[in-house]
Each structure stands twice: as C-alpha cells, then as structure tokens.
Amino acid sequence: MPMPHATLDQRPMRRLLSPFTRFTQLESSGSIVLLLATLAALAIANSHFAAAYNALVELPMGARFGRFSSQWTFNGFINDGLMAIFFLVVGLEVKREILVGELASLQRALLPAFGALGGVLTPALIYTVLNRNTANARGWGVPIATDIAFSLAVLTVFGTRIPTGLKLFLVTLAIVDDVAGVVVIATAYTHSLHLGFVAVAVLIFALCLVLNRLGVIRLSVYAVMGVALWWALGESGIHPTLSGIVLALAVPSRSFMEPATFVDRGERRMRGLADPMIQMAPLSRESREHLRMLRLSTELLESPLDRLQGYLHPWVSFVIVPLFAFTNAGIRLHGFHASTMLKAEYSGIFLGLLLGKPIGITAFSWIAVRLGFAELPYGVRWHQLHAVSWLGGIGFTVSIFIAGLAFDGTSDSVTARNAVLMASASAAVLGAAMLMLTHRPSLYEQPDSPVP
C-alpha cells in the first residue's frame, strides 16, 4: 500500500504559535550563554586578569570610509554598533507581533500592554521619588526594562506546568516593555539634535519605504541602507542603535508569491531534478537552474522580515548580547561597601526593579480586567500572573544599556550596573520561588479569586 504524501501542517493555530515557539526556545538557549558571559566578566574583573580585561574593553578601534573616519573603543563598538542589530531584531519581532501575533488583536494585547505600562511607570516613580532634586535624577529610565531572555529562561524551567497563556503574557509584556525602552532612549537620553542629519535620516528611511513598495527583497540592499541610517542617526545626536528599530519598520513583511504558485512551480522543478538524465549529472546547467529557481521561489514566498529575523536572531542571542554582557558586567566587587546600597541611585534602581515591576504589572493588569478592557488568558489565575510579574524585575540587558546612557561612564555608572545585577538576580530567585508556590497541586485546585 503506497504511503500517503507528507503534507505541511496548515492549522492556523499551529502556524500562529510556531514562530513564537521557535522564538521562545532560542531565547532560552541564548540565556545560558548570556549567563556564562556575565559570570565570566564578573570573575575576570575580580581576578588577577582585571587589567587585561580593562585593556580589552578599552581597546581602541576605528574605521575609515574616504574622508569619513570613526574611532571607538571595543566596548563602544559593541554598545553603539552591534547593539543596533539587537534593536533591529527587537523591531522585527515587534512588527511581526503587531501583524500576526498577540499585538494584532486589541483584546489580547491590552492586558500585557497595561501590565507593561504599570511595569514602566511604577519603577520610574520609585526611582524619581528617591532621587528627586539630585544630580542622578535622570537615571529614572534604568529600572523600567525587562530582559526577555533571562525572564523566559526562568519560566521555561517549569516546562508544561506553566500555562501557554502565561508564557504569551510574559513575552508580549516584554516586547511592549522593549518598545517603551526605545521611546525612553530616543526622548530622554538624546542630548542635542543636528537637524541636518535628522533630515538625512528621514530621507534614508523614506527611501527604504520606497524600496519596500517597489518589492525589493534583497536583504543586502536593506543592510546598506541600515548602515547609512545608523551613521545619520549617530551624527544627528540620536543614539545610533535606534536605527535598528527604524529599519525594522521598513523591511517588507509580506510574501511576494502565493503559496499555490510556489507549490506548482516547486513540483515542476522537483520533477525536473528527478529526471534520470539530470541525476546522472547533478552539477549540470539544468540542475543548477532548477535549484536556483527553487531558491528564488523560497525567497519570494518567505517575507524578507522573517528571513532577516531568522538570519540575525542566532547571532544576537549567542554572540552580540553575550558580548555586550561580557564587556559591561565586569564590575569590581572588592571596593563595594554596604554603604553603596544606601545611595539614592542604587536604592532607586534596586527597588524599582525588584518591587516596582511586580507591583506595577499586577496592579495595572488588575485595573484593566476590572474596567473590562481585558481578561485573563485562558487557564491563568491571578496568583500565577502575580508570580510571573516578579520575573519582570529581571532588567539586565536593556537596563545596563540605559544605565550607560544615563550616567555616561561616571562612577555612578558602576553603582547603577551593580544595582541592576543584584536586582535582576534577586527577581529571578523570587520569581522562581513564587512560581513554585503557585504551582503546587493544592493551590492548583483552588477556585479563581476575583482579586489578586
């Protein structure tokens, strides 16, 4: 009896959730590398190799293009250059979520959006109250971020015991949180604007949109435009990493070939490759032409957005973000005293992340449900949502990034990064403990409560 032909799973729910599943798995794996890079930086910075570590971080680098030249340190190259690719991947994920993910439905998006709003405003308020009328008041943006890699890694430890709706809530909340962080970077930490270069950046972005409408699918074209946009934004006074977010808005998200056409052409090309004469000469001109057309058809079917995200996401998760952590988390602990924890900037960041995040996320989510704007995801209870809100206090990557902008290499920058590390570690431990308590069988059987 002949075997039936294998068919692709076309169920709408599977198609919707499979990108999310791949994204979650990749982030969880990358978090291990990120953790190892962080621990390595801390260990080396507090060892006899500290001088070599500092020399590497401050290693001068440069580039010259005709009359234009740029000089960076190794750390600056990562923070100002490679992190633009990180924000590009963030922008691509946000755009995908808006088009086909959790943010595509207003009803589904409102709960994590309200939670993210509370998780931004409450930490910022705590920091501002503790640092009012001080020179460090501008550091309010540091405790507003949630690190999606570490928070998802902690959640993944619990496997299938965690409802899918709770994972989707955390992912969507972290994505909205990233958008808020980008807005804060673009507005609060832009010192001065050079309008001429802003105009150049706007023109480059407009050209990218034109290329999108013309159906240009070559990623290399958008890469060149991205570099030009990065340069223009950097010269304008806006942090150049935001070029990643801007470029993501212009990358085409649509397919340029109908699935039925792809299948029809693919079958014809596959039959051509199965021809006995071609199989005898696999490197013949005919076989190469069939393979080239198959590759072109695949590029036309898959959107440039998905292809670019697929190319860049492993590099961001396993190379760029760990490098960022390695060059920014190397804090010397030998000179750290208990009195440092009493500094207003330390307390503002630590308490903002550790307490402000769970309080704000839970309170604003509850308000959204009580007002009828949103509802809890299927299978999720209030004590579970509150437990996962503690993971929102894992700031790390974006918090450290904003700390570098807010304190700009001063001694307070070390204090701020130390507070981010301590708060993130504490939030991870407390969040895991809360999840363990809320997933005991005895609690699982209790009826839902109308309040947190």
Buried (B, 14 or more C-beta within 10 A) or exposed (E): EEEEEEEEEEEEEEEEBEBBEEBBEBBBBBBEBBBEBBEBBBEBBBEEEBEEBBEBBEEEEEEEEEEEEBEBBBBBBBBBBBBBBBBBBBBBBBBBBBEEBBBEEEEBBBBBBBBBBBBBBBBBBBBBEBBEEEEBBBBBBBBBBBBBBBBBBBBBEBEEEBBBBBBBBBBBBBBBBBBBBBBBBBEBBBEEEEEEBBEBBBEBBEBBEEBBEEEBBEBEEBEEBBBBBBBBBBBBBBBBBBBBBBBBBBBBBEBBBEEEEBEEBBEEBEEBBEEEEBEEEEEEEEBEEBBEBBEEBEBBBBBBBBBBBBEBBEBBBBBBBBBBBBBBBBBBEEEBEEEBBEBBBBBBBBBBBBBBBBBBBBBBBBBBBEEEBBEBBEEBBBBBBBBBBBBBBBBBBBBBBBBBBBBEEEEBBBBBBBBBBBBBBBBBEBBBEBBEEBBEEEEEEEEEEEEB
